[in-house]
Amino acid sequence: MSAQASDTLLTAANNIQPFLVLHKAAVSSVPSSCSRLRIQTSPSSSTNPKLAKICHDTTGEEHEDEGDLEQYEKLRLDAFHRTWSKIQFTIDEVLRGINLKLFNQVLQWAKESFALVRATGRPHHAEVQQSYPLLTDVICKRIPTAFILTKNAEFVDDITTFRDLAGHLESNGCHLAKLSAAELTAKHGVGGCFRSLLRQLLSDVPDIASVSALASWYCEAENYDQPIIVIIDDLEQCSVDVLGELVMMLSEWVIKIPIFFVMGIATTMDAPKKLLSSEALQGLEPCKLTLGSPADRMNALVEAILVKPCSGFCIGHEVAMFLRNYFFRHDGTITSFISALKLACSKHFSLEPLSFLCIGMLEEDCEEFWHDKFEAFPQQMWKYAFGLPSCASANNSSNSSSNMVEGLSKLLKLQKDWGSVLLCMYEAGRHDKVQLLDIFCEAVNPDLKTENALFVSKVICENLSGVKSGSDKGFIAQVMNTIRHLPVETLLHVLEVWSNHLKGMSEINDKVKELQSTTKEKWTRRSTASTGNGNPLNEKAAVILQDVTRKYLVPVECLPFHEIVCFKNVDVLQSALIGNPRRMVQLDLLKSQSHLKCSCCRSGTAVSGSLHDTSIMCNLSQEYGDVINVHDWYMTFEGIINSTNSKAKRKSYSSPSKKKSKPSSLEGRAMIQARFCRAVTEMQITGLVQMPSKRRPDPVQRITFGP
C-alpha cells in the first residue's frame, strides 16, 4: 500500500460521520446522462417531491435546462431568508416594545436609588479609595435591589429580556455587569464571581481581585457620576451562600461605590426570603417589578406575525392547532413557539415549488412583481400552478398571468380584511379573558366558511329567544356573547378600536362610527344603565360583528392559490419536532437506494455492495431477529464486499481500455474487518444496536423501531 493511500485511509478512519449516508459508486460504472441528471438533482427532489415531479415531466417533454432548476431553488432559498428575516425583525420589535415599559421602570428606579445614595453621602475621591467603610449605619449599608418576576417556567425566554435590559440601561449611562448562575456557584466562590464582575468593568484586572481596585476605577472622572448595575438573571439557580457573601461584601461599600442589583425571579416574589439568609436580606433594599405574562407576549406575537400580513407567509388550521398545543406543552415558552414557527416556514419554502412568490406581498408593487415572475414560467410550472387543489374547482378558461396576479391580489386583500375582523373579535373577547391564539386557531379552520352563515343565524335565533351562547360552543361564540354584555363605557372603547381596525372597509366602518356617535351621545346624557345587559346599543354592536364575520372571516385555506403562501403539512412539522429520530435514521438506511436514485444501487432487491457499509449492515440486520450473531453477520458482509470486488475485477479484464492496467486484487480481510467494525460502531452511535455484553460476547442486540 502506498503512503498516499495509507494517509487517505487514515483520514477516512478518523472522519466518522455516523448520520451521513454516503454512496460509493461501482468501480467501472459510468452513469448515463439521464442518471447523472438524477444524481445531481437528488438533494432537492428528495426533499421536494412536488418539484421532482415537475422536473420529471419537464425533462420528459421539453428537456428544461438544469440552470432553471437551480434558479428556482435559489429563489426559494432567498425568499425564505427574506421572509424569516422580516418575521424575526417583527418578533424582536414586539418583544422589545412589550419590555420597554419594564425597562423604563428599572431605569427610573436606578436613577432614584442613585439620588438617594448620593443624598446620604457624597464622599471625596480620597475617601472612596480608603479601605474602611465611610458609614456604619445599617440603613446606609443596604444595596438597592430590583426583583423582577418573569413568570416563565423556562429560563430561555428570559435570556433576551435581560440582554435587552442591559443594553437599555447601558445606553442611558449606567455601568453594566452581568453575573450568570454558572458564575455564582460554590466552585467559583465569591472571589470568582467578583473577578468576573471586575473583568466586565475594568480594562485591566489586577492579579488579586479586591474592592479597592473597583473603587480606584470608579473614582475616575468618566465613571464617578453613574451607578453600577449588576444583573443576575436567575436568582433561584445561584448558590445562595455565594450570593449572600457577595451581598454582605458589597454592602460595606454601597455609599462609596453605588452598586445596585437587578435579579430575575421565575416563580414567586417570596423566593428571596426562602433562599437567602437573614443577614443577606438585611443588606438588600428591595423593589418589586413584574414582567408581562407569557400569554400577553403570545397575544402580541400572534397579532404581529400571524394575523397582520407582515411577511406573506401564513399557516393552516392543523398547523396552528399543533403550534398552540406545542406552546402549552412547553409551559408557555415563547422561544419554543418561535422555533417551531421557523421550522414550519423553512419546510414550506423547501416543499412548495411556488413558495418564492410569497415575497411578492412584501413588494410595493406586488402585482408587477408577480406578473414578471409568471411571464418567465416554463410550461410545466403553469400546469402545476393551475393544477393546485384550490384552483381545481375554479373555471379558468385561459391560464394567463393576469388570472394568477388577480388571484394572489385577491388573496392578499381578503387576508387583510380577515385579520382586521379577527382583531375586532379579539378586542371584544379580551374583556372576557379570551386569548388571541385561541380565536386565531378557530378562525383559520376551513370548516368555518361552510358553517359561518349557519353559526351566525343560530346565534341570532338564540339572542331573540333569550338563550345565551355559552363559551363551550367555541371562542367565536363566546365573543359574540361577550359583546352583548359589555358596560357602555367599555363598549365605547371597543367601538373606537374597531374603527381603527376597519379603516380599509368603508361600508362597515361607517356603521361603526355611527354607532359610536350614538353611544357617546347617550353616554353623555347618562340615559343608559352602566351595564350593557340587554342594551340595544350592545345588540347593534353584536349585529355588526356578526355581519363582518359572515362576510370577511374567510379562512385562507378556502381561497385560490393559498398553497403558495400557506403551510398545511402538519405531519412534516410534527415528525421534525417530536418525531422518532432513531427510527428515521433506520428508515433512511434501509431505503438508501431510493434516496440516492442511481442505477447501480436500484437493480434488483438484493443488497448492493456499492452502498455505504452502514447501510449494508442495517439491511443485513433485518434478516435476523432481536439477536444477531456477529460471526454470521460478518461473513455475509464479507461475501457482499468480495462479490462486488470480483465483478469489478472481471469487468477490468474485459474492458478494452484497461488492457495495460493491472487487475485490482480482492480487498484484504483485515480491511474488511475494519470496515465491518466501523459500520457496527456507527449503528451503535445511532442507537440501532446494543454491543455484546461480557456474559454473551458473540451476539449483539438489535433495537427495532416498528416493522
Number of C-alpha atoms within 10 A of each C-alpha: 5 7 8 9 10 11 11 11 13 11 11 11 12 8 9 12 11 17 14 11 17 15 16 12 17 17 14 12 11 11 15 10 9 9 14 15 13 19 17 13 17 18 12 16 20 15 14 17 15 15 23 19 14 18 22 16 14 17 16 10 11 11 11 17 11 13 9 13 16 13 11 16 18 13 17 25 17 14 19 24 14 16 23 17 13 16 23 15 11 17 18 13 14 18 17 17 13 16 19 16 13 18 22 14 13 21 19 12 16 25 15 12 19 21 12 14 21 15 10 13 13 12 14 10 16 10 15 21 21 13 12 11 16 17 16 10 8 11 13 19 21 25 27 25 23 21 23 22 20 24 19 20 15 16 17 13 17 23 12 15 18 21 13 17 22 21 13 17 18 16 11 10 14 20 18 20 19 19 19 16 16 14 22 26 19 15 11 14 17 22 16 17 22 19 19 19 20 21 15 15 16 14 9 11 17 12 7 9 17 14 18 14 16 17 21 16 19 24 19 11 9 9 14 16 15 18 22 23 22 19 23 23 26 22 23 19 14 20 20 19 18 20 23 19 17 18 21 19 15 20 26 22 24 21 26 26 24 22 22 25 22 25 21 25 25 20 13 11 16 9 15 19 11 10 17 18 15 12 12 22 18 18 24 20 16 17 13 11 15 14 19 15 13 18 15 12 16 20 16 20 23 15 20 18 20 20 22 19 18 17 22 22 23 27 26 22 23 18 24 24 20 16 24 17 13 19 19 13 11 14 13 22 22 21 17 20 19 17 12 19 20 16 15 25 22 19 19 28 28 21 20 19 24 21 23 24 22 25 21 20 21 17 12 9 10 18 18 13 17 23 17 12 14 19 12 11 14 13 13 18 18 17 13 16 21 19 13 15 14 16 17 12 10 10 8 12 7 8 13 14 18 15 15 21 19 14 17 25 17 15 19 19 13 18 23 17 22 23 23 24 23 24 22 22 27 26 21 28 24 13 15 16 10 20 18 26 23 17 20 26 20 19 23 24 19 18 15 18 21 11 11 17 16 12 17 20 13 13 20 18 12 13 16 10 9 10 11 16 20 14 16 8 9 13 23 25 18 21 27 26 21 25 27 24 17 22 17 22 14 16 23 19 14 22 22 14 15 24 21 12 18 21 13 14 13 11 10 17 19 14 15 21 15 11 19 21 14 14 20 16 12 13 16 10 9 10 9 16 12 14 14 21 17 14 17 12 20 22 19 16 21 21 17 17 22 22 15 19 22 19 14 18 23 25 21 25 21 17 18 21 23 24 24 22 28 22 27 20 16 19 13 16 23 16 12 15 15 9 13 11 14 15 17 13 19 20 14 16 22 20 13 21 20 13 17 21 18 18 16 19 22 15 11 8 7 10 19 20 23 19 22 18 24 25 26 23 22 20 18 17 18 14 10 11 12 14 15 20 16 14 11 11 18 17 12 13 22 19 12 18 19 17 15 17 20 16 13 19 18 12 16 19 16 10 10 9 9 12 11 8 9 10 14 13 10 14 13 9 11 9 11 17 15 12 17 20 15 17 20 22 19 19 23 16 14 16 17 22 22 17 17 15 11 7 6 9 11 14 18 19 16 21 16 15 12 5 4
